[in-house]
Amino acid sequence: MTSAFATKPPRRDHARLVYVLYLLQPVTGFTALVGIVIAHLARASHPLERAHRRRQLELFWVGFPLGLLSLALLVCGAWRTLIVLFDVRIESSDLLFSLSMVALGATSSVALLCWWLVQCLRGWRALESGLPPGGSTLAAHFK
């Protein structure tokens, strides 16, 4: 007798849609939120679907807080730089601190963007190949 998983192929529609929404996130700025809702609400009966859904949830919950932190550094650094530049009593240490916040925010944003795109593309490629997602997200390193 064959198992239910052997006879029923996995539905990849929801996982594929979430990966597409995640890949559009850097352009639109909000599609990852739609993707995480779909990932939470999608019913996965096949082990492959469950593995990809778990990976997508991990990817969001690692990338979203890091993205907010990078954005906060960038915005606060830029705001502080403007305040320091228009102040009559500019000190070089204030300007250096502000510019280093901008540089740190920009660098971390670019690094996070590259990590996000690579993780999404690796997951999508594994999904299309019928394999579980390989590798690990940053969350796996902190468990």
C-alpha positions in Angstrom: 0.0 0.0 0.0 1.3 3.4 -0.9 1.3 6.4 1.5 -0.8 9.5 0.9 2.3 11.6 0.3 3.5 9.3 -2.5 0.3 9.5 -4.5 -0.5 13.1 -3.9 2.0 15.6 -5.4 2.7 18.7 -3.3 0.9 21.9 -4.2 3.5 24.6 -4.7 1.3 27.5 -5.5 1.3 29.2 -2.1 5.0 28.7 -1.5 5.8 30.0 -5.0 3.5 33.0 -4.5 5.2 33.8 -1.1 8.7 33.6 -2.7 7.6 36.0 -5.5 6.2 38.4 -3.0 9.4 38.3 -0.9 11.4 39.0 -4.1 9.3 42.0 -4.8 9.8 43.4 -1.3 12.9 45.5 -2.0 11.0 47.2 -4.9 7.5 47.7 -3.3 8.3 47.8 0.4 5.2 46.0 1.6 4.8 42.7 -0.3 6.7 40.7 2.4 3.9 41.6 4.8 1.3 40.1 2.4 3.6 37.1 1.9 3.9 36.4 5.6 0.1 36.5 6.0 -0.2 34.0 3.2 2.5 31.8 4.7 0.8 31.8 8.0 -2.6 31.1 6.6 -1.7 28.5 4.0 -2.5 24.9 4.9 0.4 22.6 4.1 -0.4 18.9 4.0 2.7 17.7 2.2 6.1 17.6 4.1 7.7 19.6 1.2 5.1 22.4 1.6 5.6 22.5 5.3 9.4 22.7 5.0 9.1 25.7 2.6 6.5 27.4 4.7 8.7 27.1 7.8 11.6 28.4 5.9 9.6 31.4 4.6 8.4 32.2 8.1 12.0 32.1 9.4 13.2 34.2 6.6 10.7 36.9 7.3 11.1 36.9 11.1 14.9 37.2 10.7 14.9 39.7 7.8 12.1 42.0 9.0 13.7 43.1 12.4 17.2 43.4 10.8 15.7 45.5 8.0 14.0 47.8 10.5 17.2 48.2 12.4 19.1 49.0 9.2 16.5 51.5 8.2 16.5 53.1 11.7 20.3 53.5 11.6 20.1 55.1 8.1 17.3 57.5 8.8 18.5 58.5 12.3 22.0 59.0 11.0 20.8 61.1 8.0 18.6 63.2 10.3 21.4 63.7 12.8 23.7 64.7 10.0 21.3 67.4 8.8 20.9 68.7 12.3 24.7 68.8 12.8 25.3 70.5 9.5 22.8 73.3 10.1 24.0 73.9 13.6 26.4 76.9 14.0 28.6 75.1 16.5 29.6 72.1 14.5 32.0 69.7 16.2 33.9 67.3 14.0 33.1 64.4 16.4 29.4 65.0 16.0 29.6 65.0 12.3 31.8 61.9 12.2 29.4 60.0 14.5 26.4 61.0 12.3 28.1 60.0 9.1 29.2 56.7 10.6 25.6 56.0 11.5 24.6 56.6 7.9 27.5 54.5 6.6 26.6 51.6 9.0 22.9 51.8 8.0 23.6 51.9 4.3 26.1 49.0 4.5 23.9 46.8 6.6 20.9 47.6 4.3 22.9 46.5 1.2 24.2 43.4 3.0 20.7 42.5 4.2 19.3 43.0 0.7 21.8 40.7 -0.8 21.2 38.1 1.9 17.4 38.4 1.4 17.6 37.9 -2.4 19.9 35.0 -2.2 17.8 33.2 0.4 14.6 33.8 -1.6 16.2 32.6 -4.8 17.7 29.5 -3.2 14.4 28.6 -1.6 12.5 29.1 -4.9 15.0 27.0 -6.8 14.7 24.2 -4.2 10.9 24.4 -4.5 11.0 24.1 -8.2 13.3 21.1 -8.0 11.0 19.4 -5.5 13.6 19.6 -2.7 13.2 20.9 0.8 14.9 24.3 1.4 18.6 23.8 1.9 21.0 25.7 4.1 19.9 27.7 7.1 18.7 31.1 7.9 20.3 33.2 10.6 17.7 32.0 13.1 19.1 28.5 13.0 22.4 29.8 14.3 20.8 31.2 17.4 18.8 28.1 18.4 
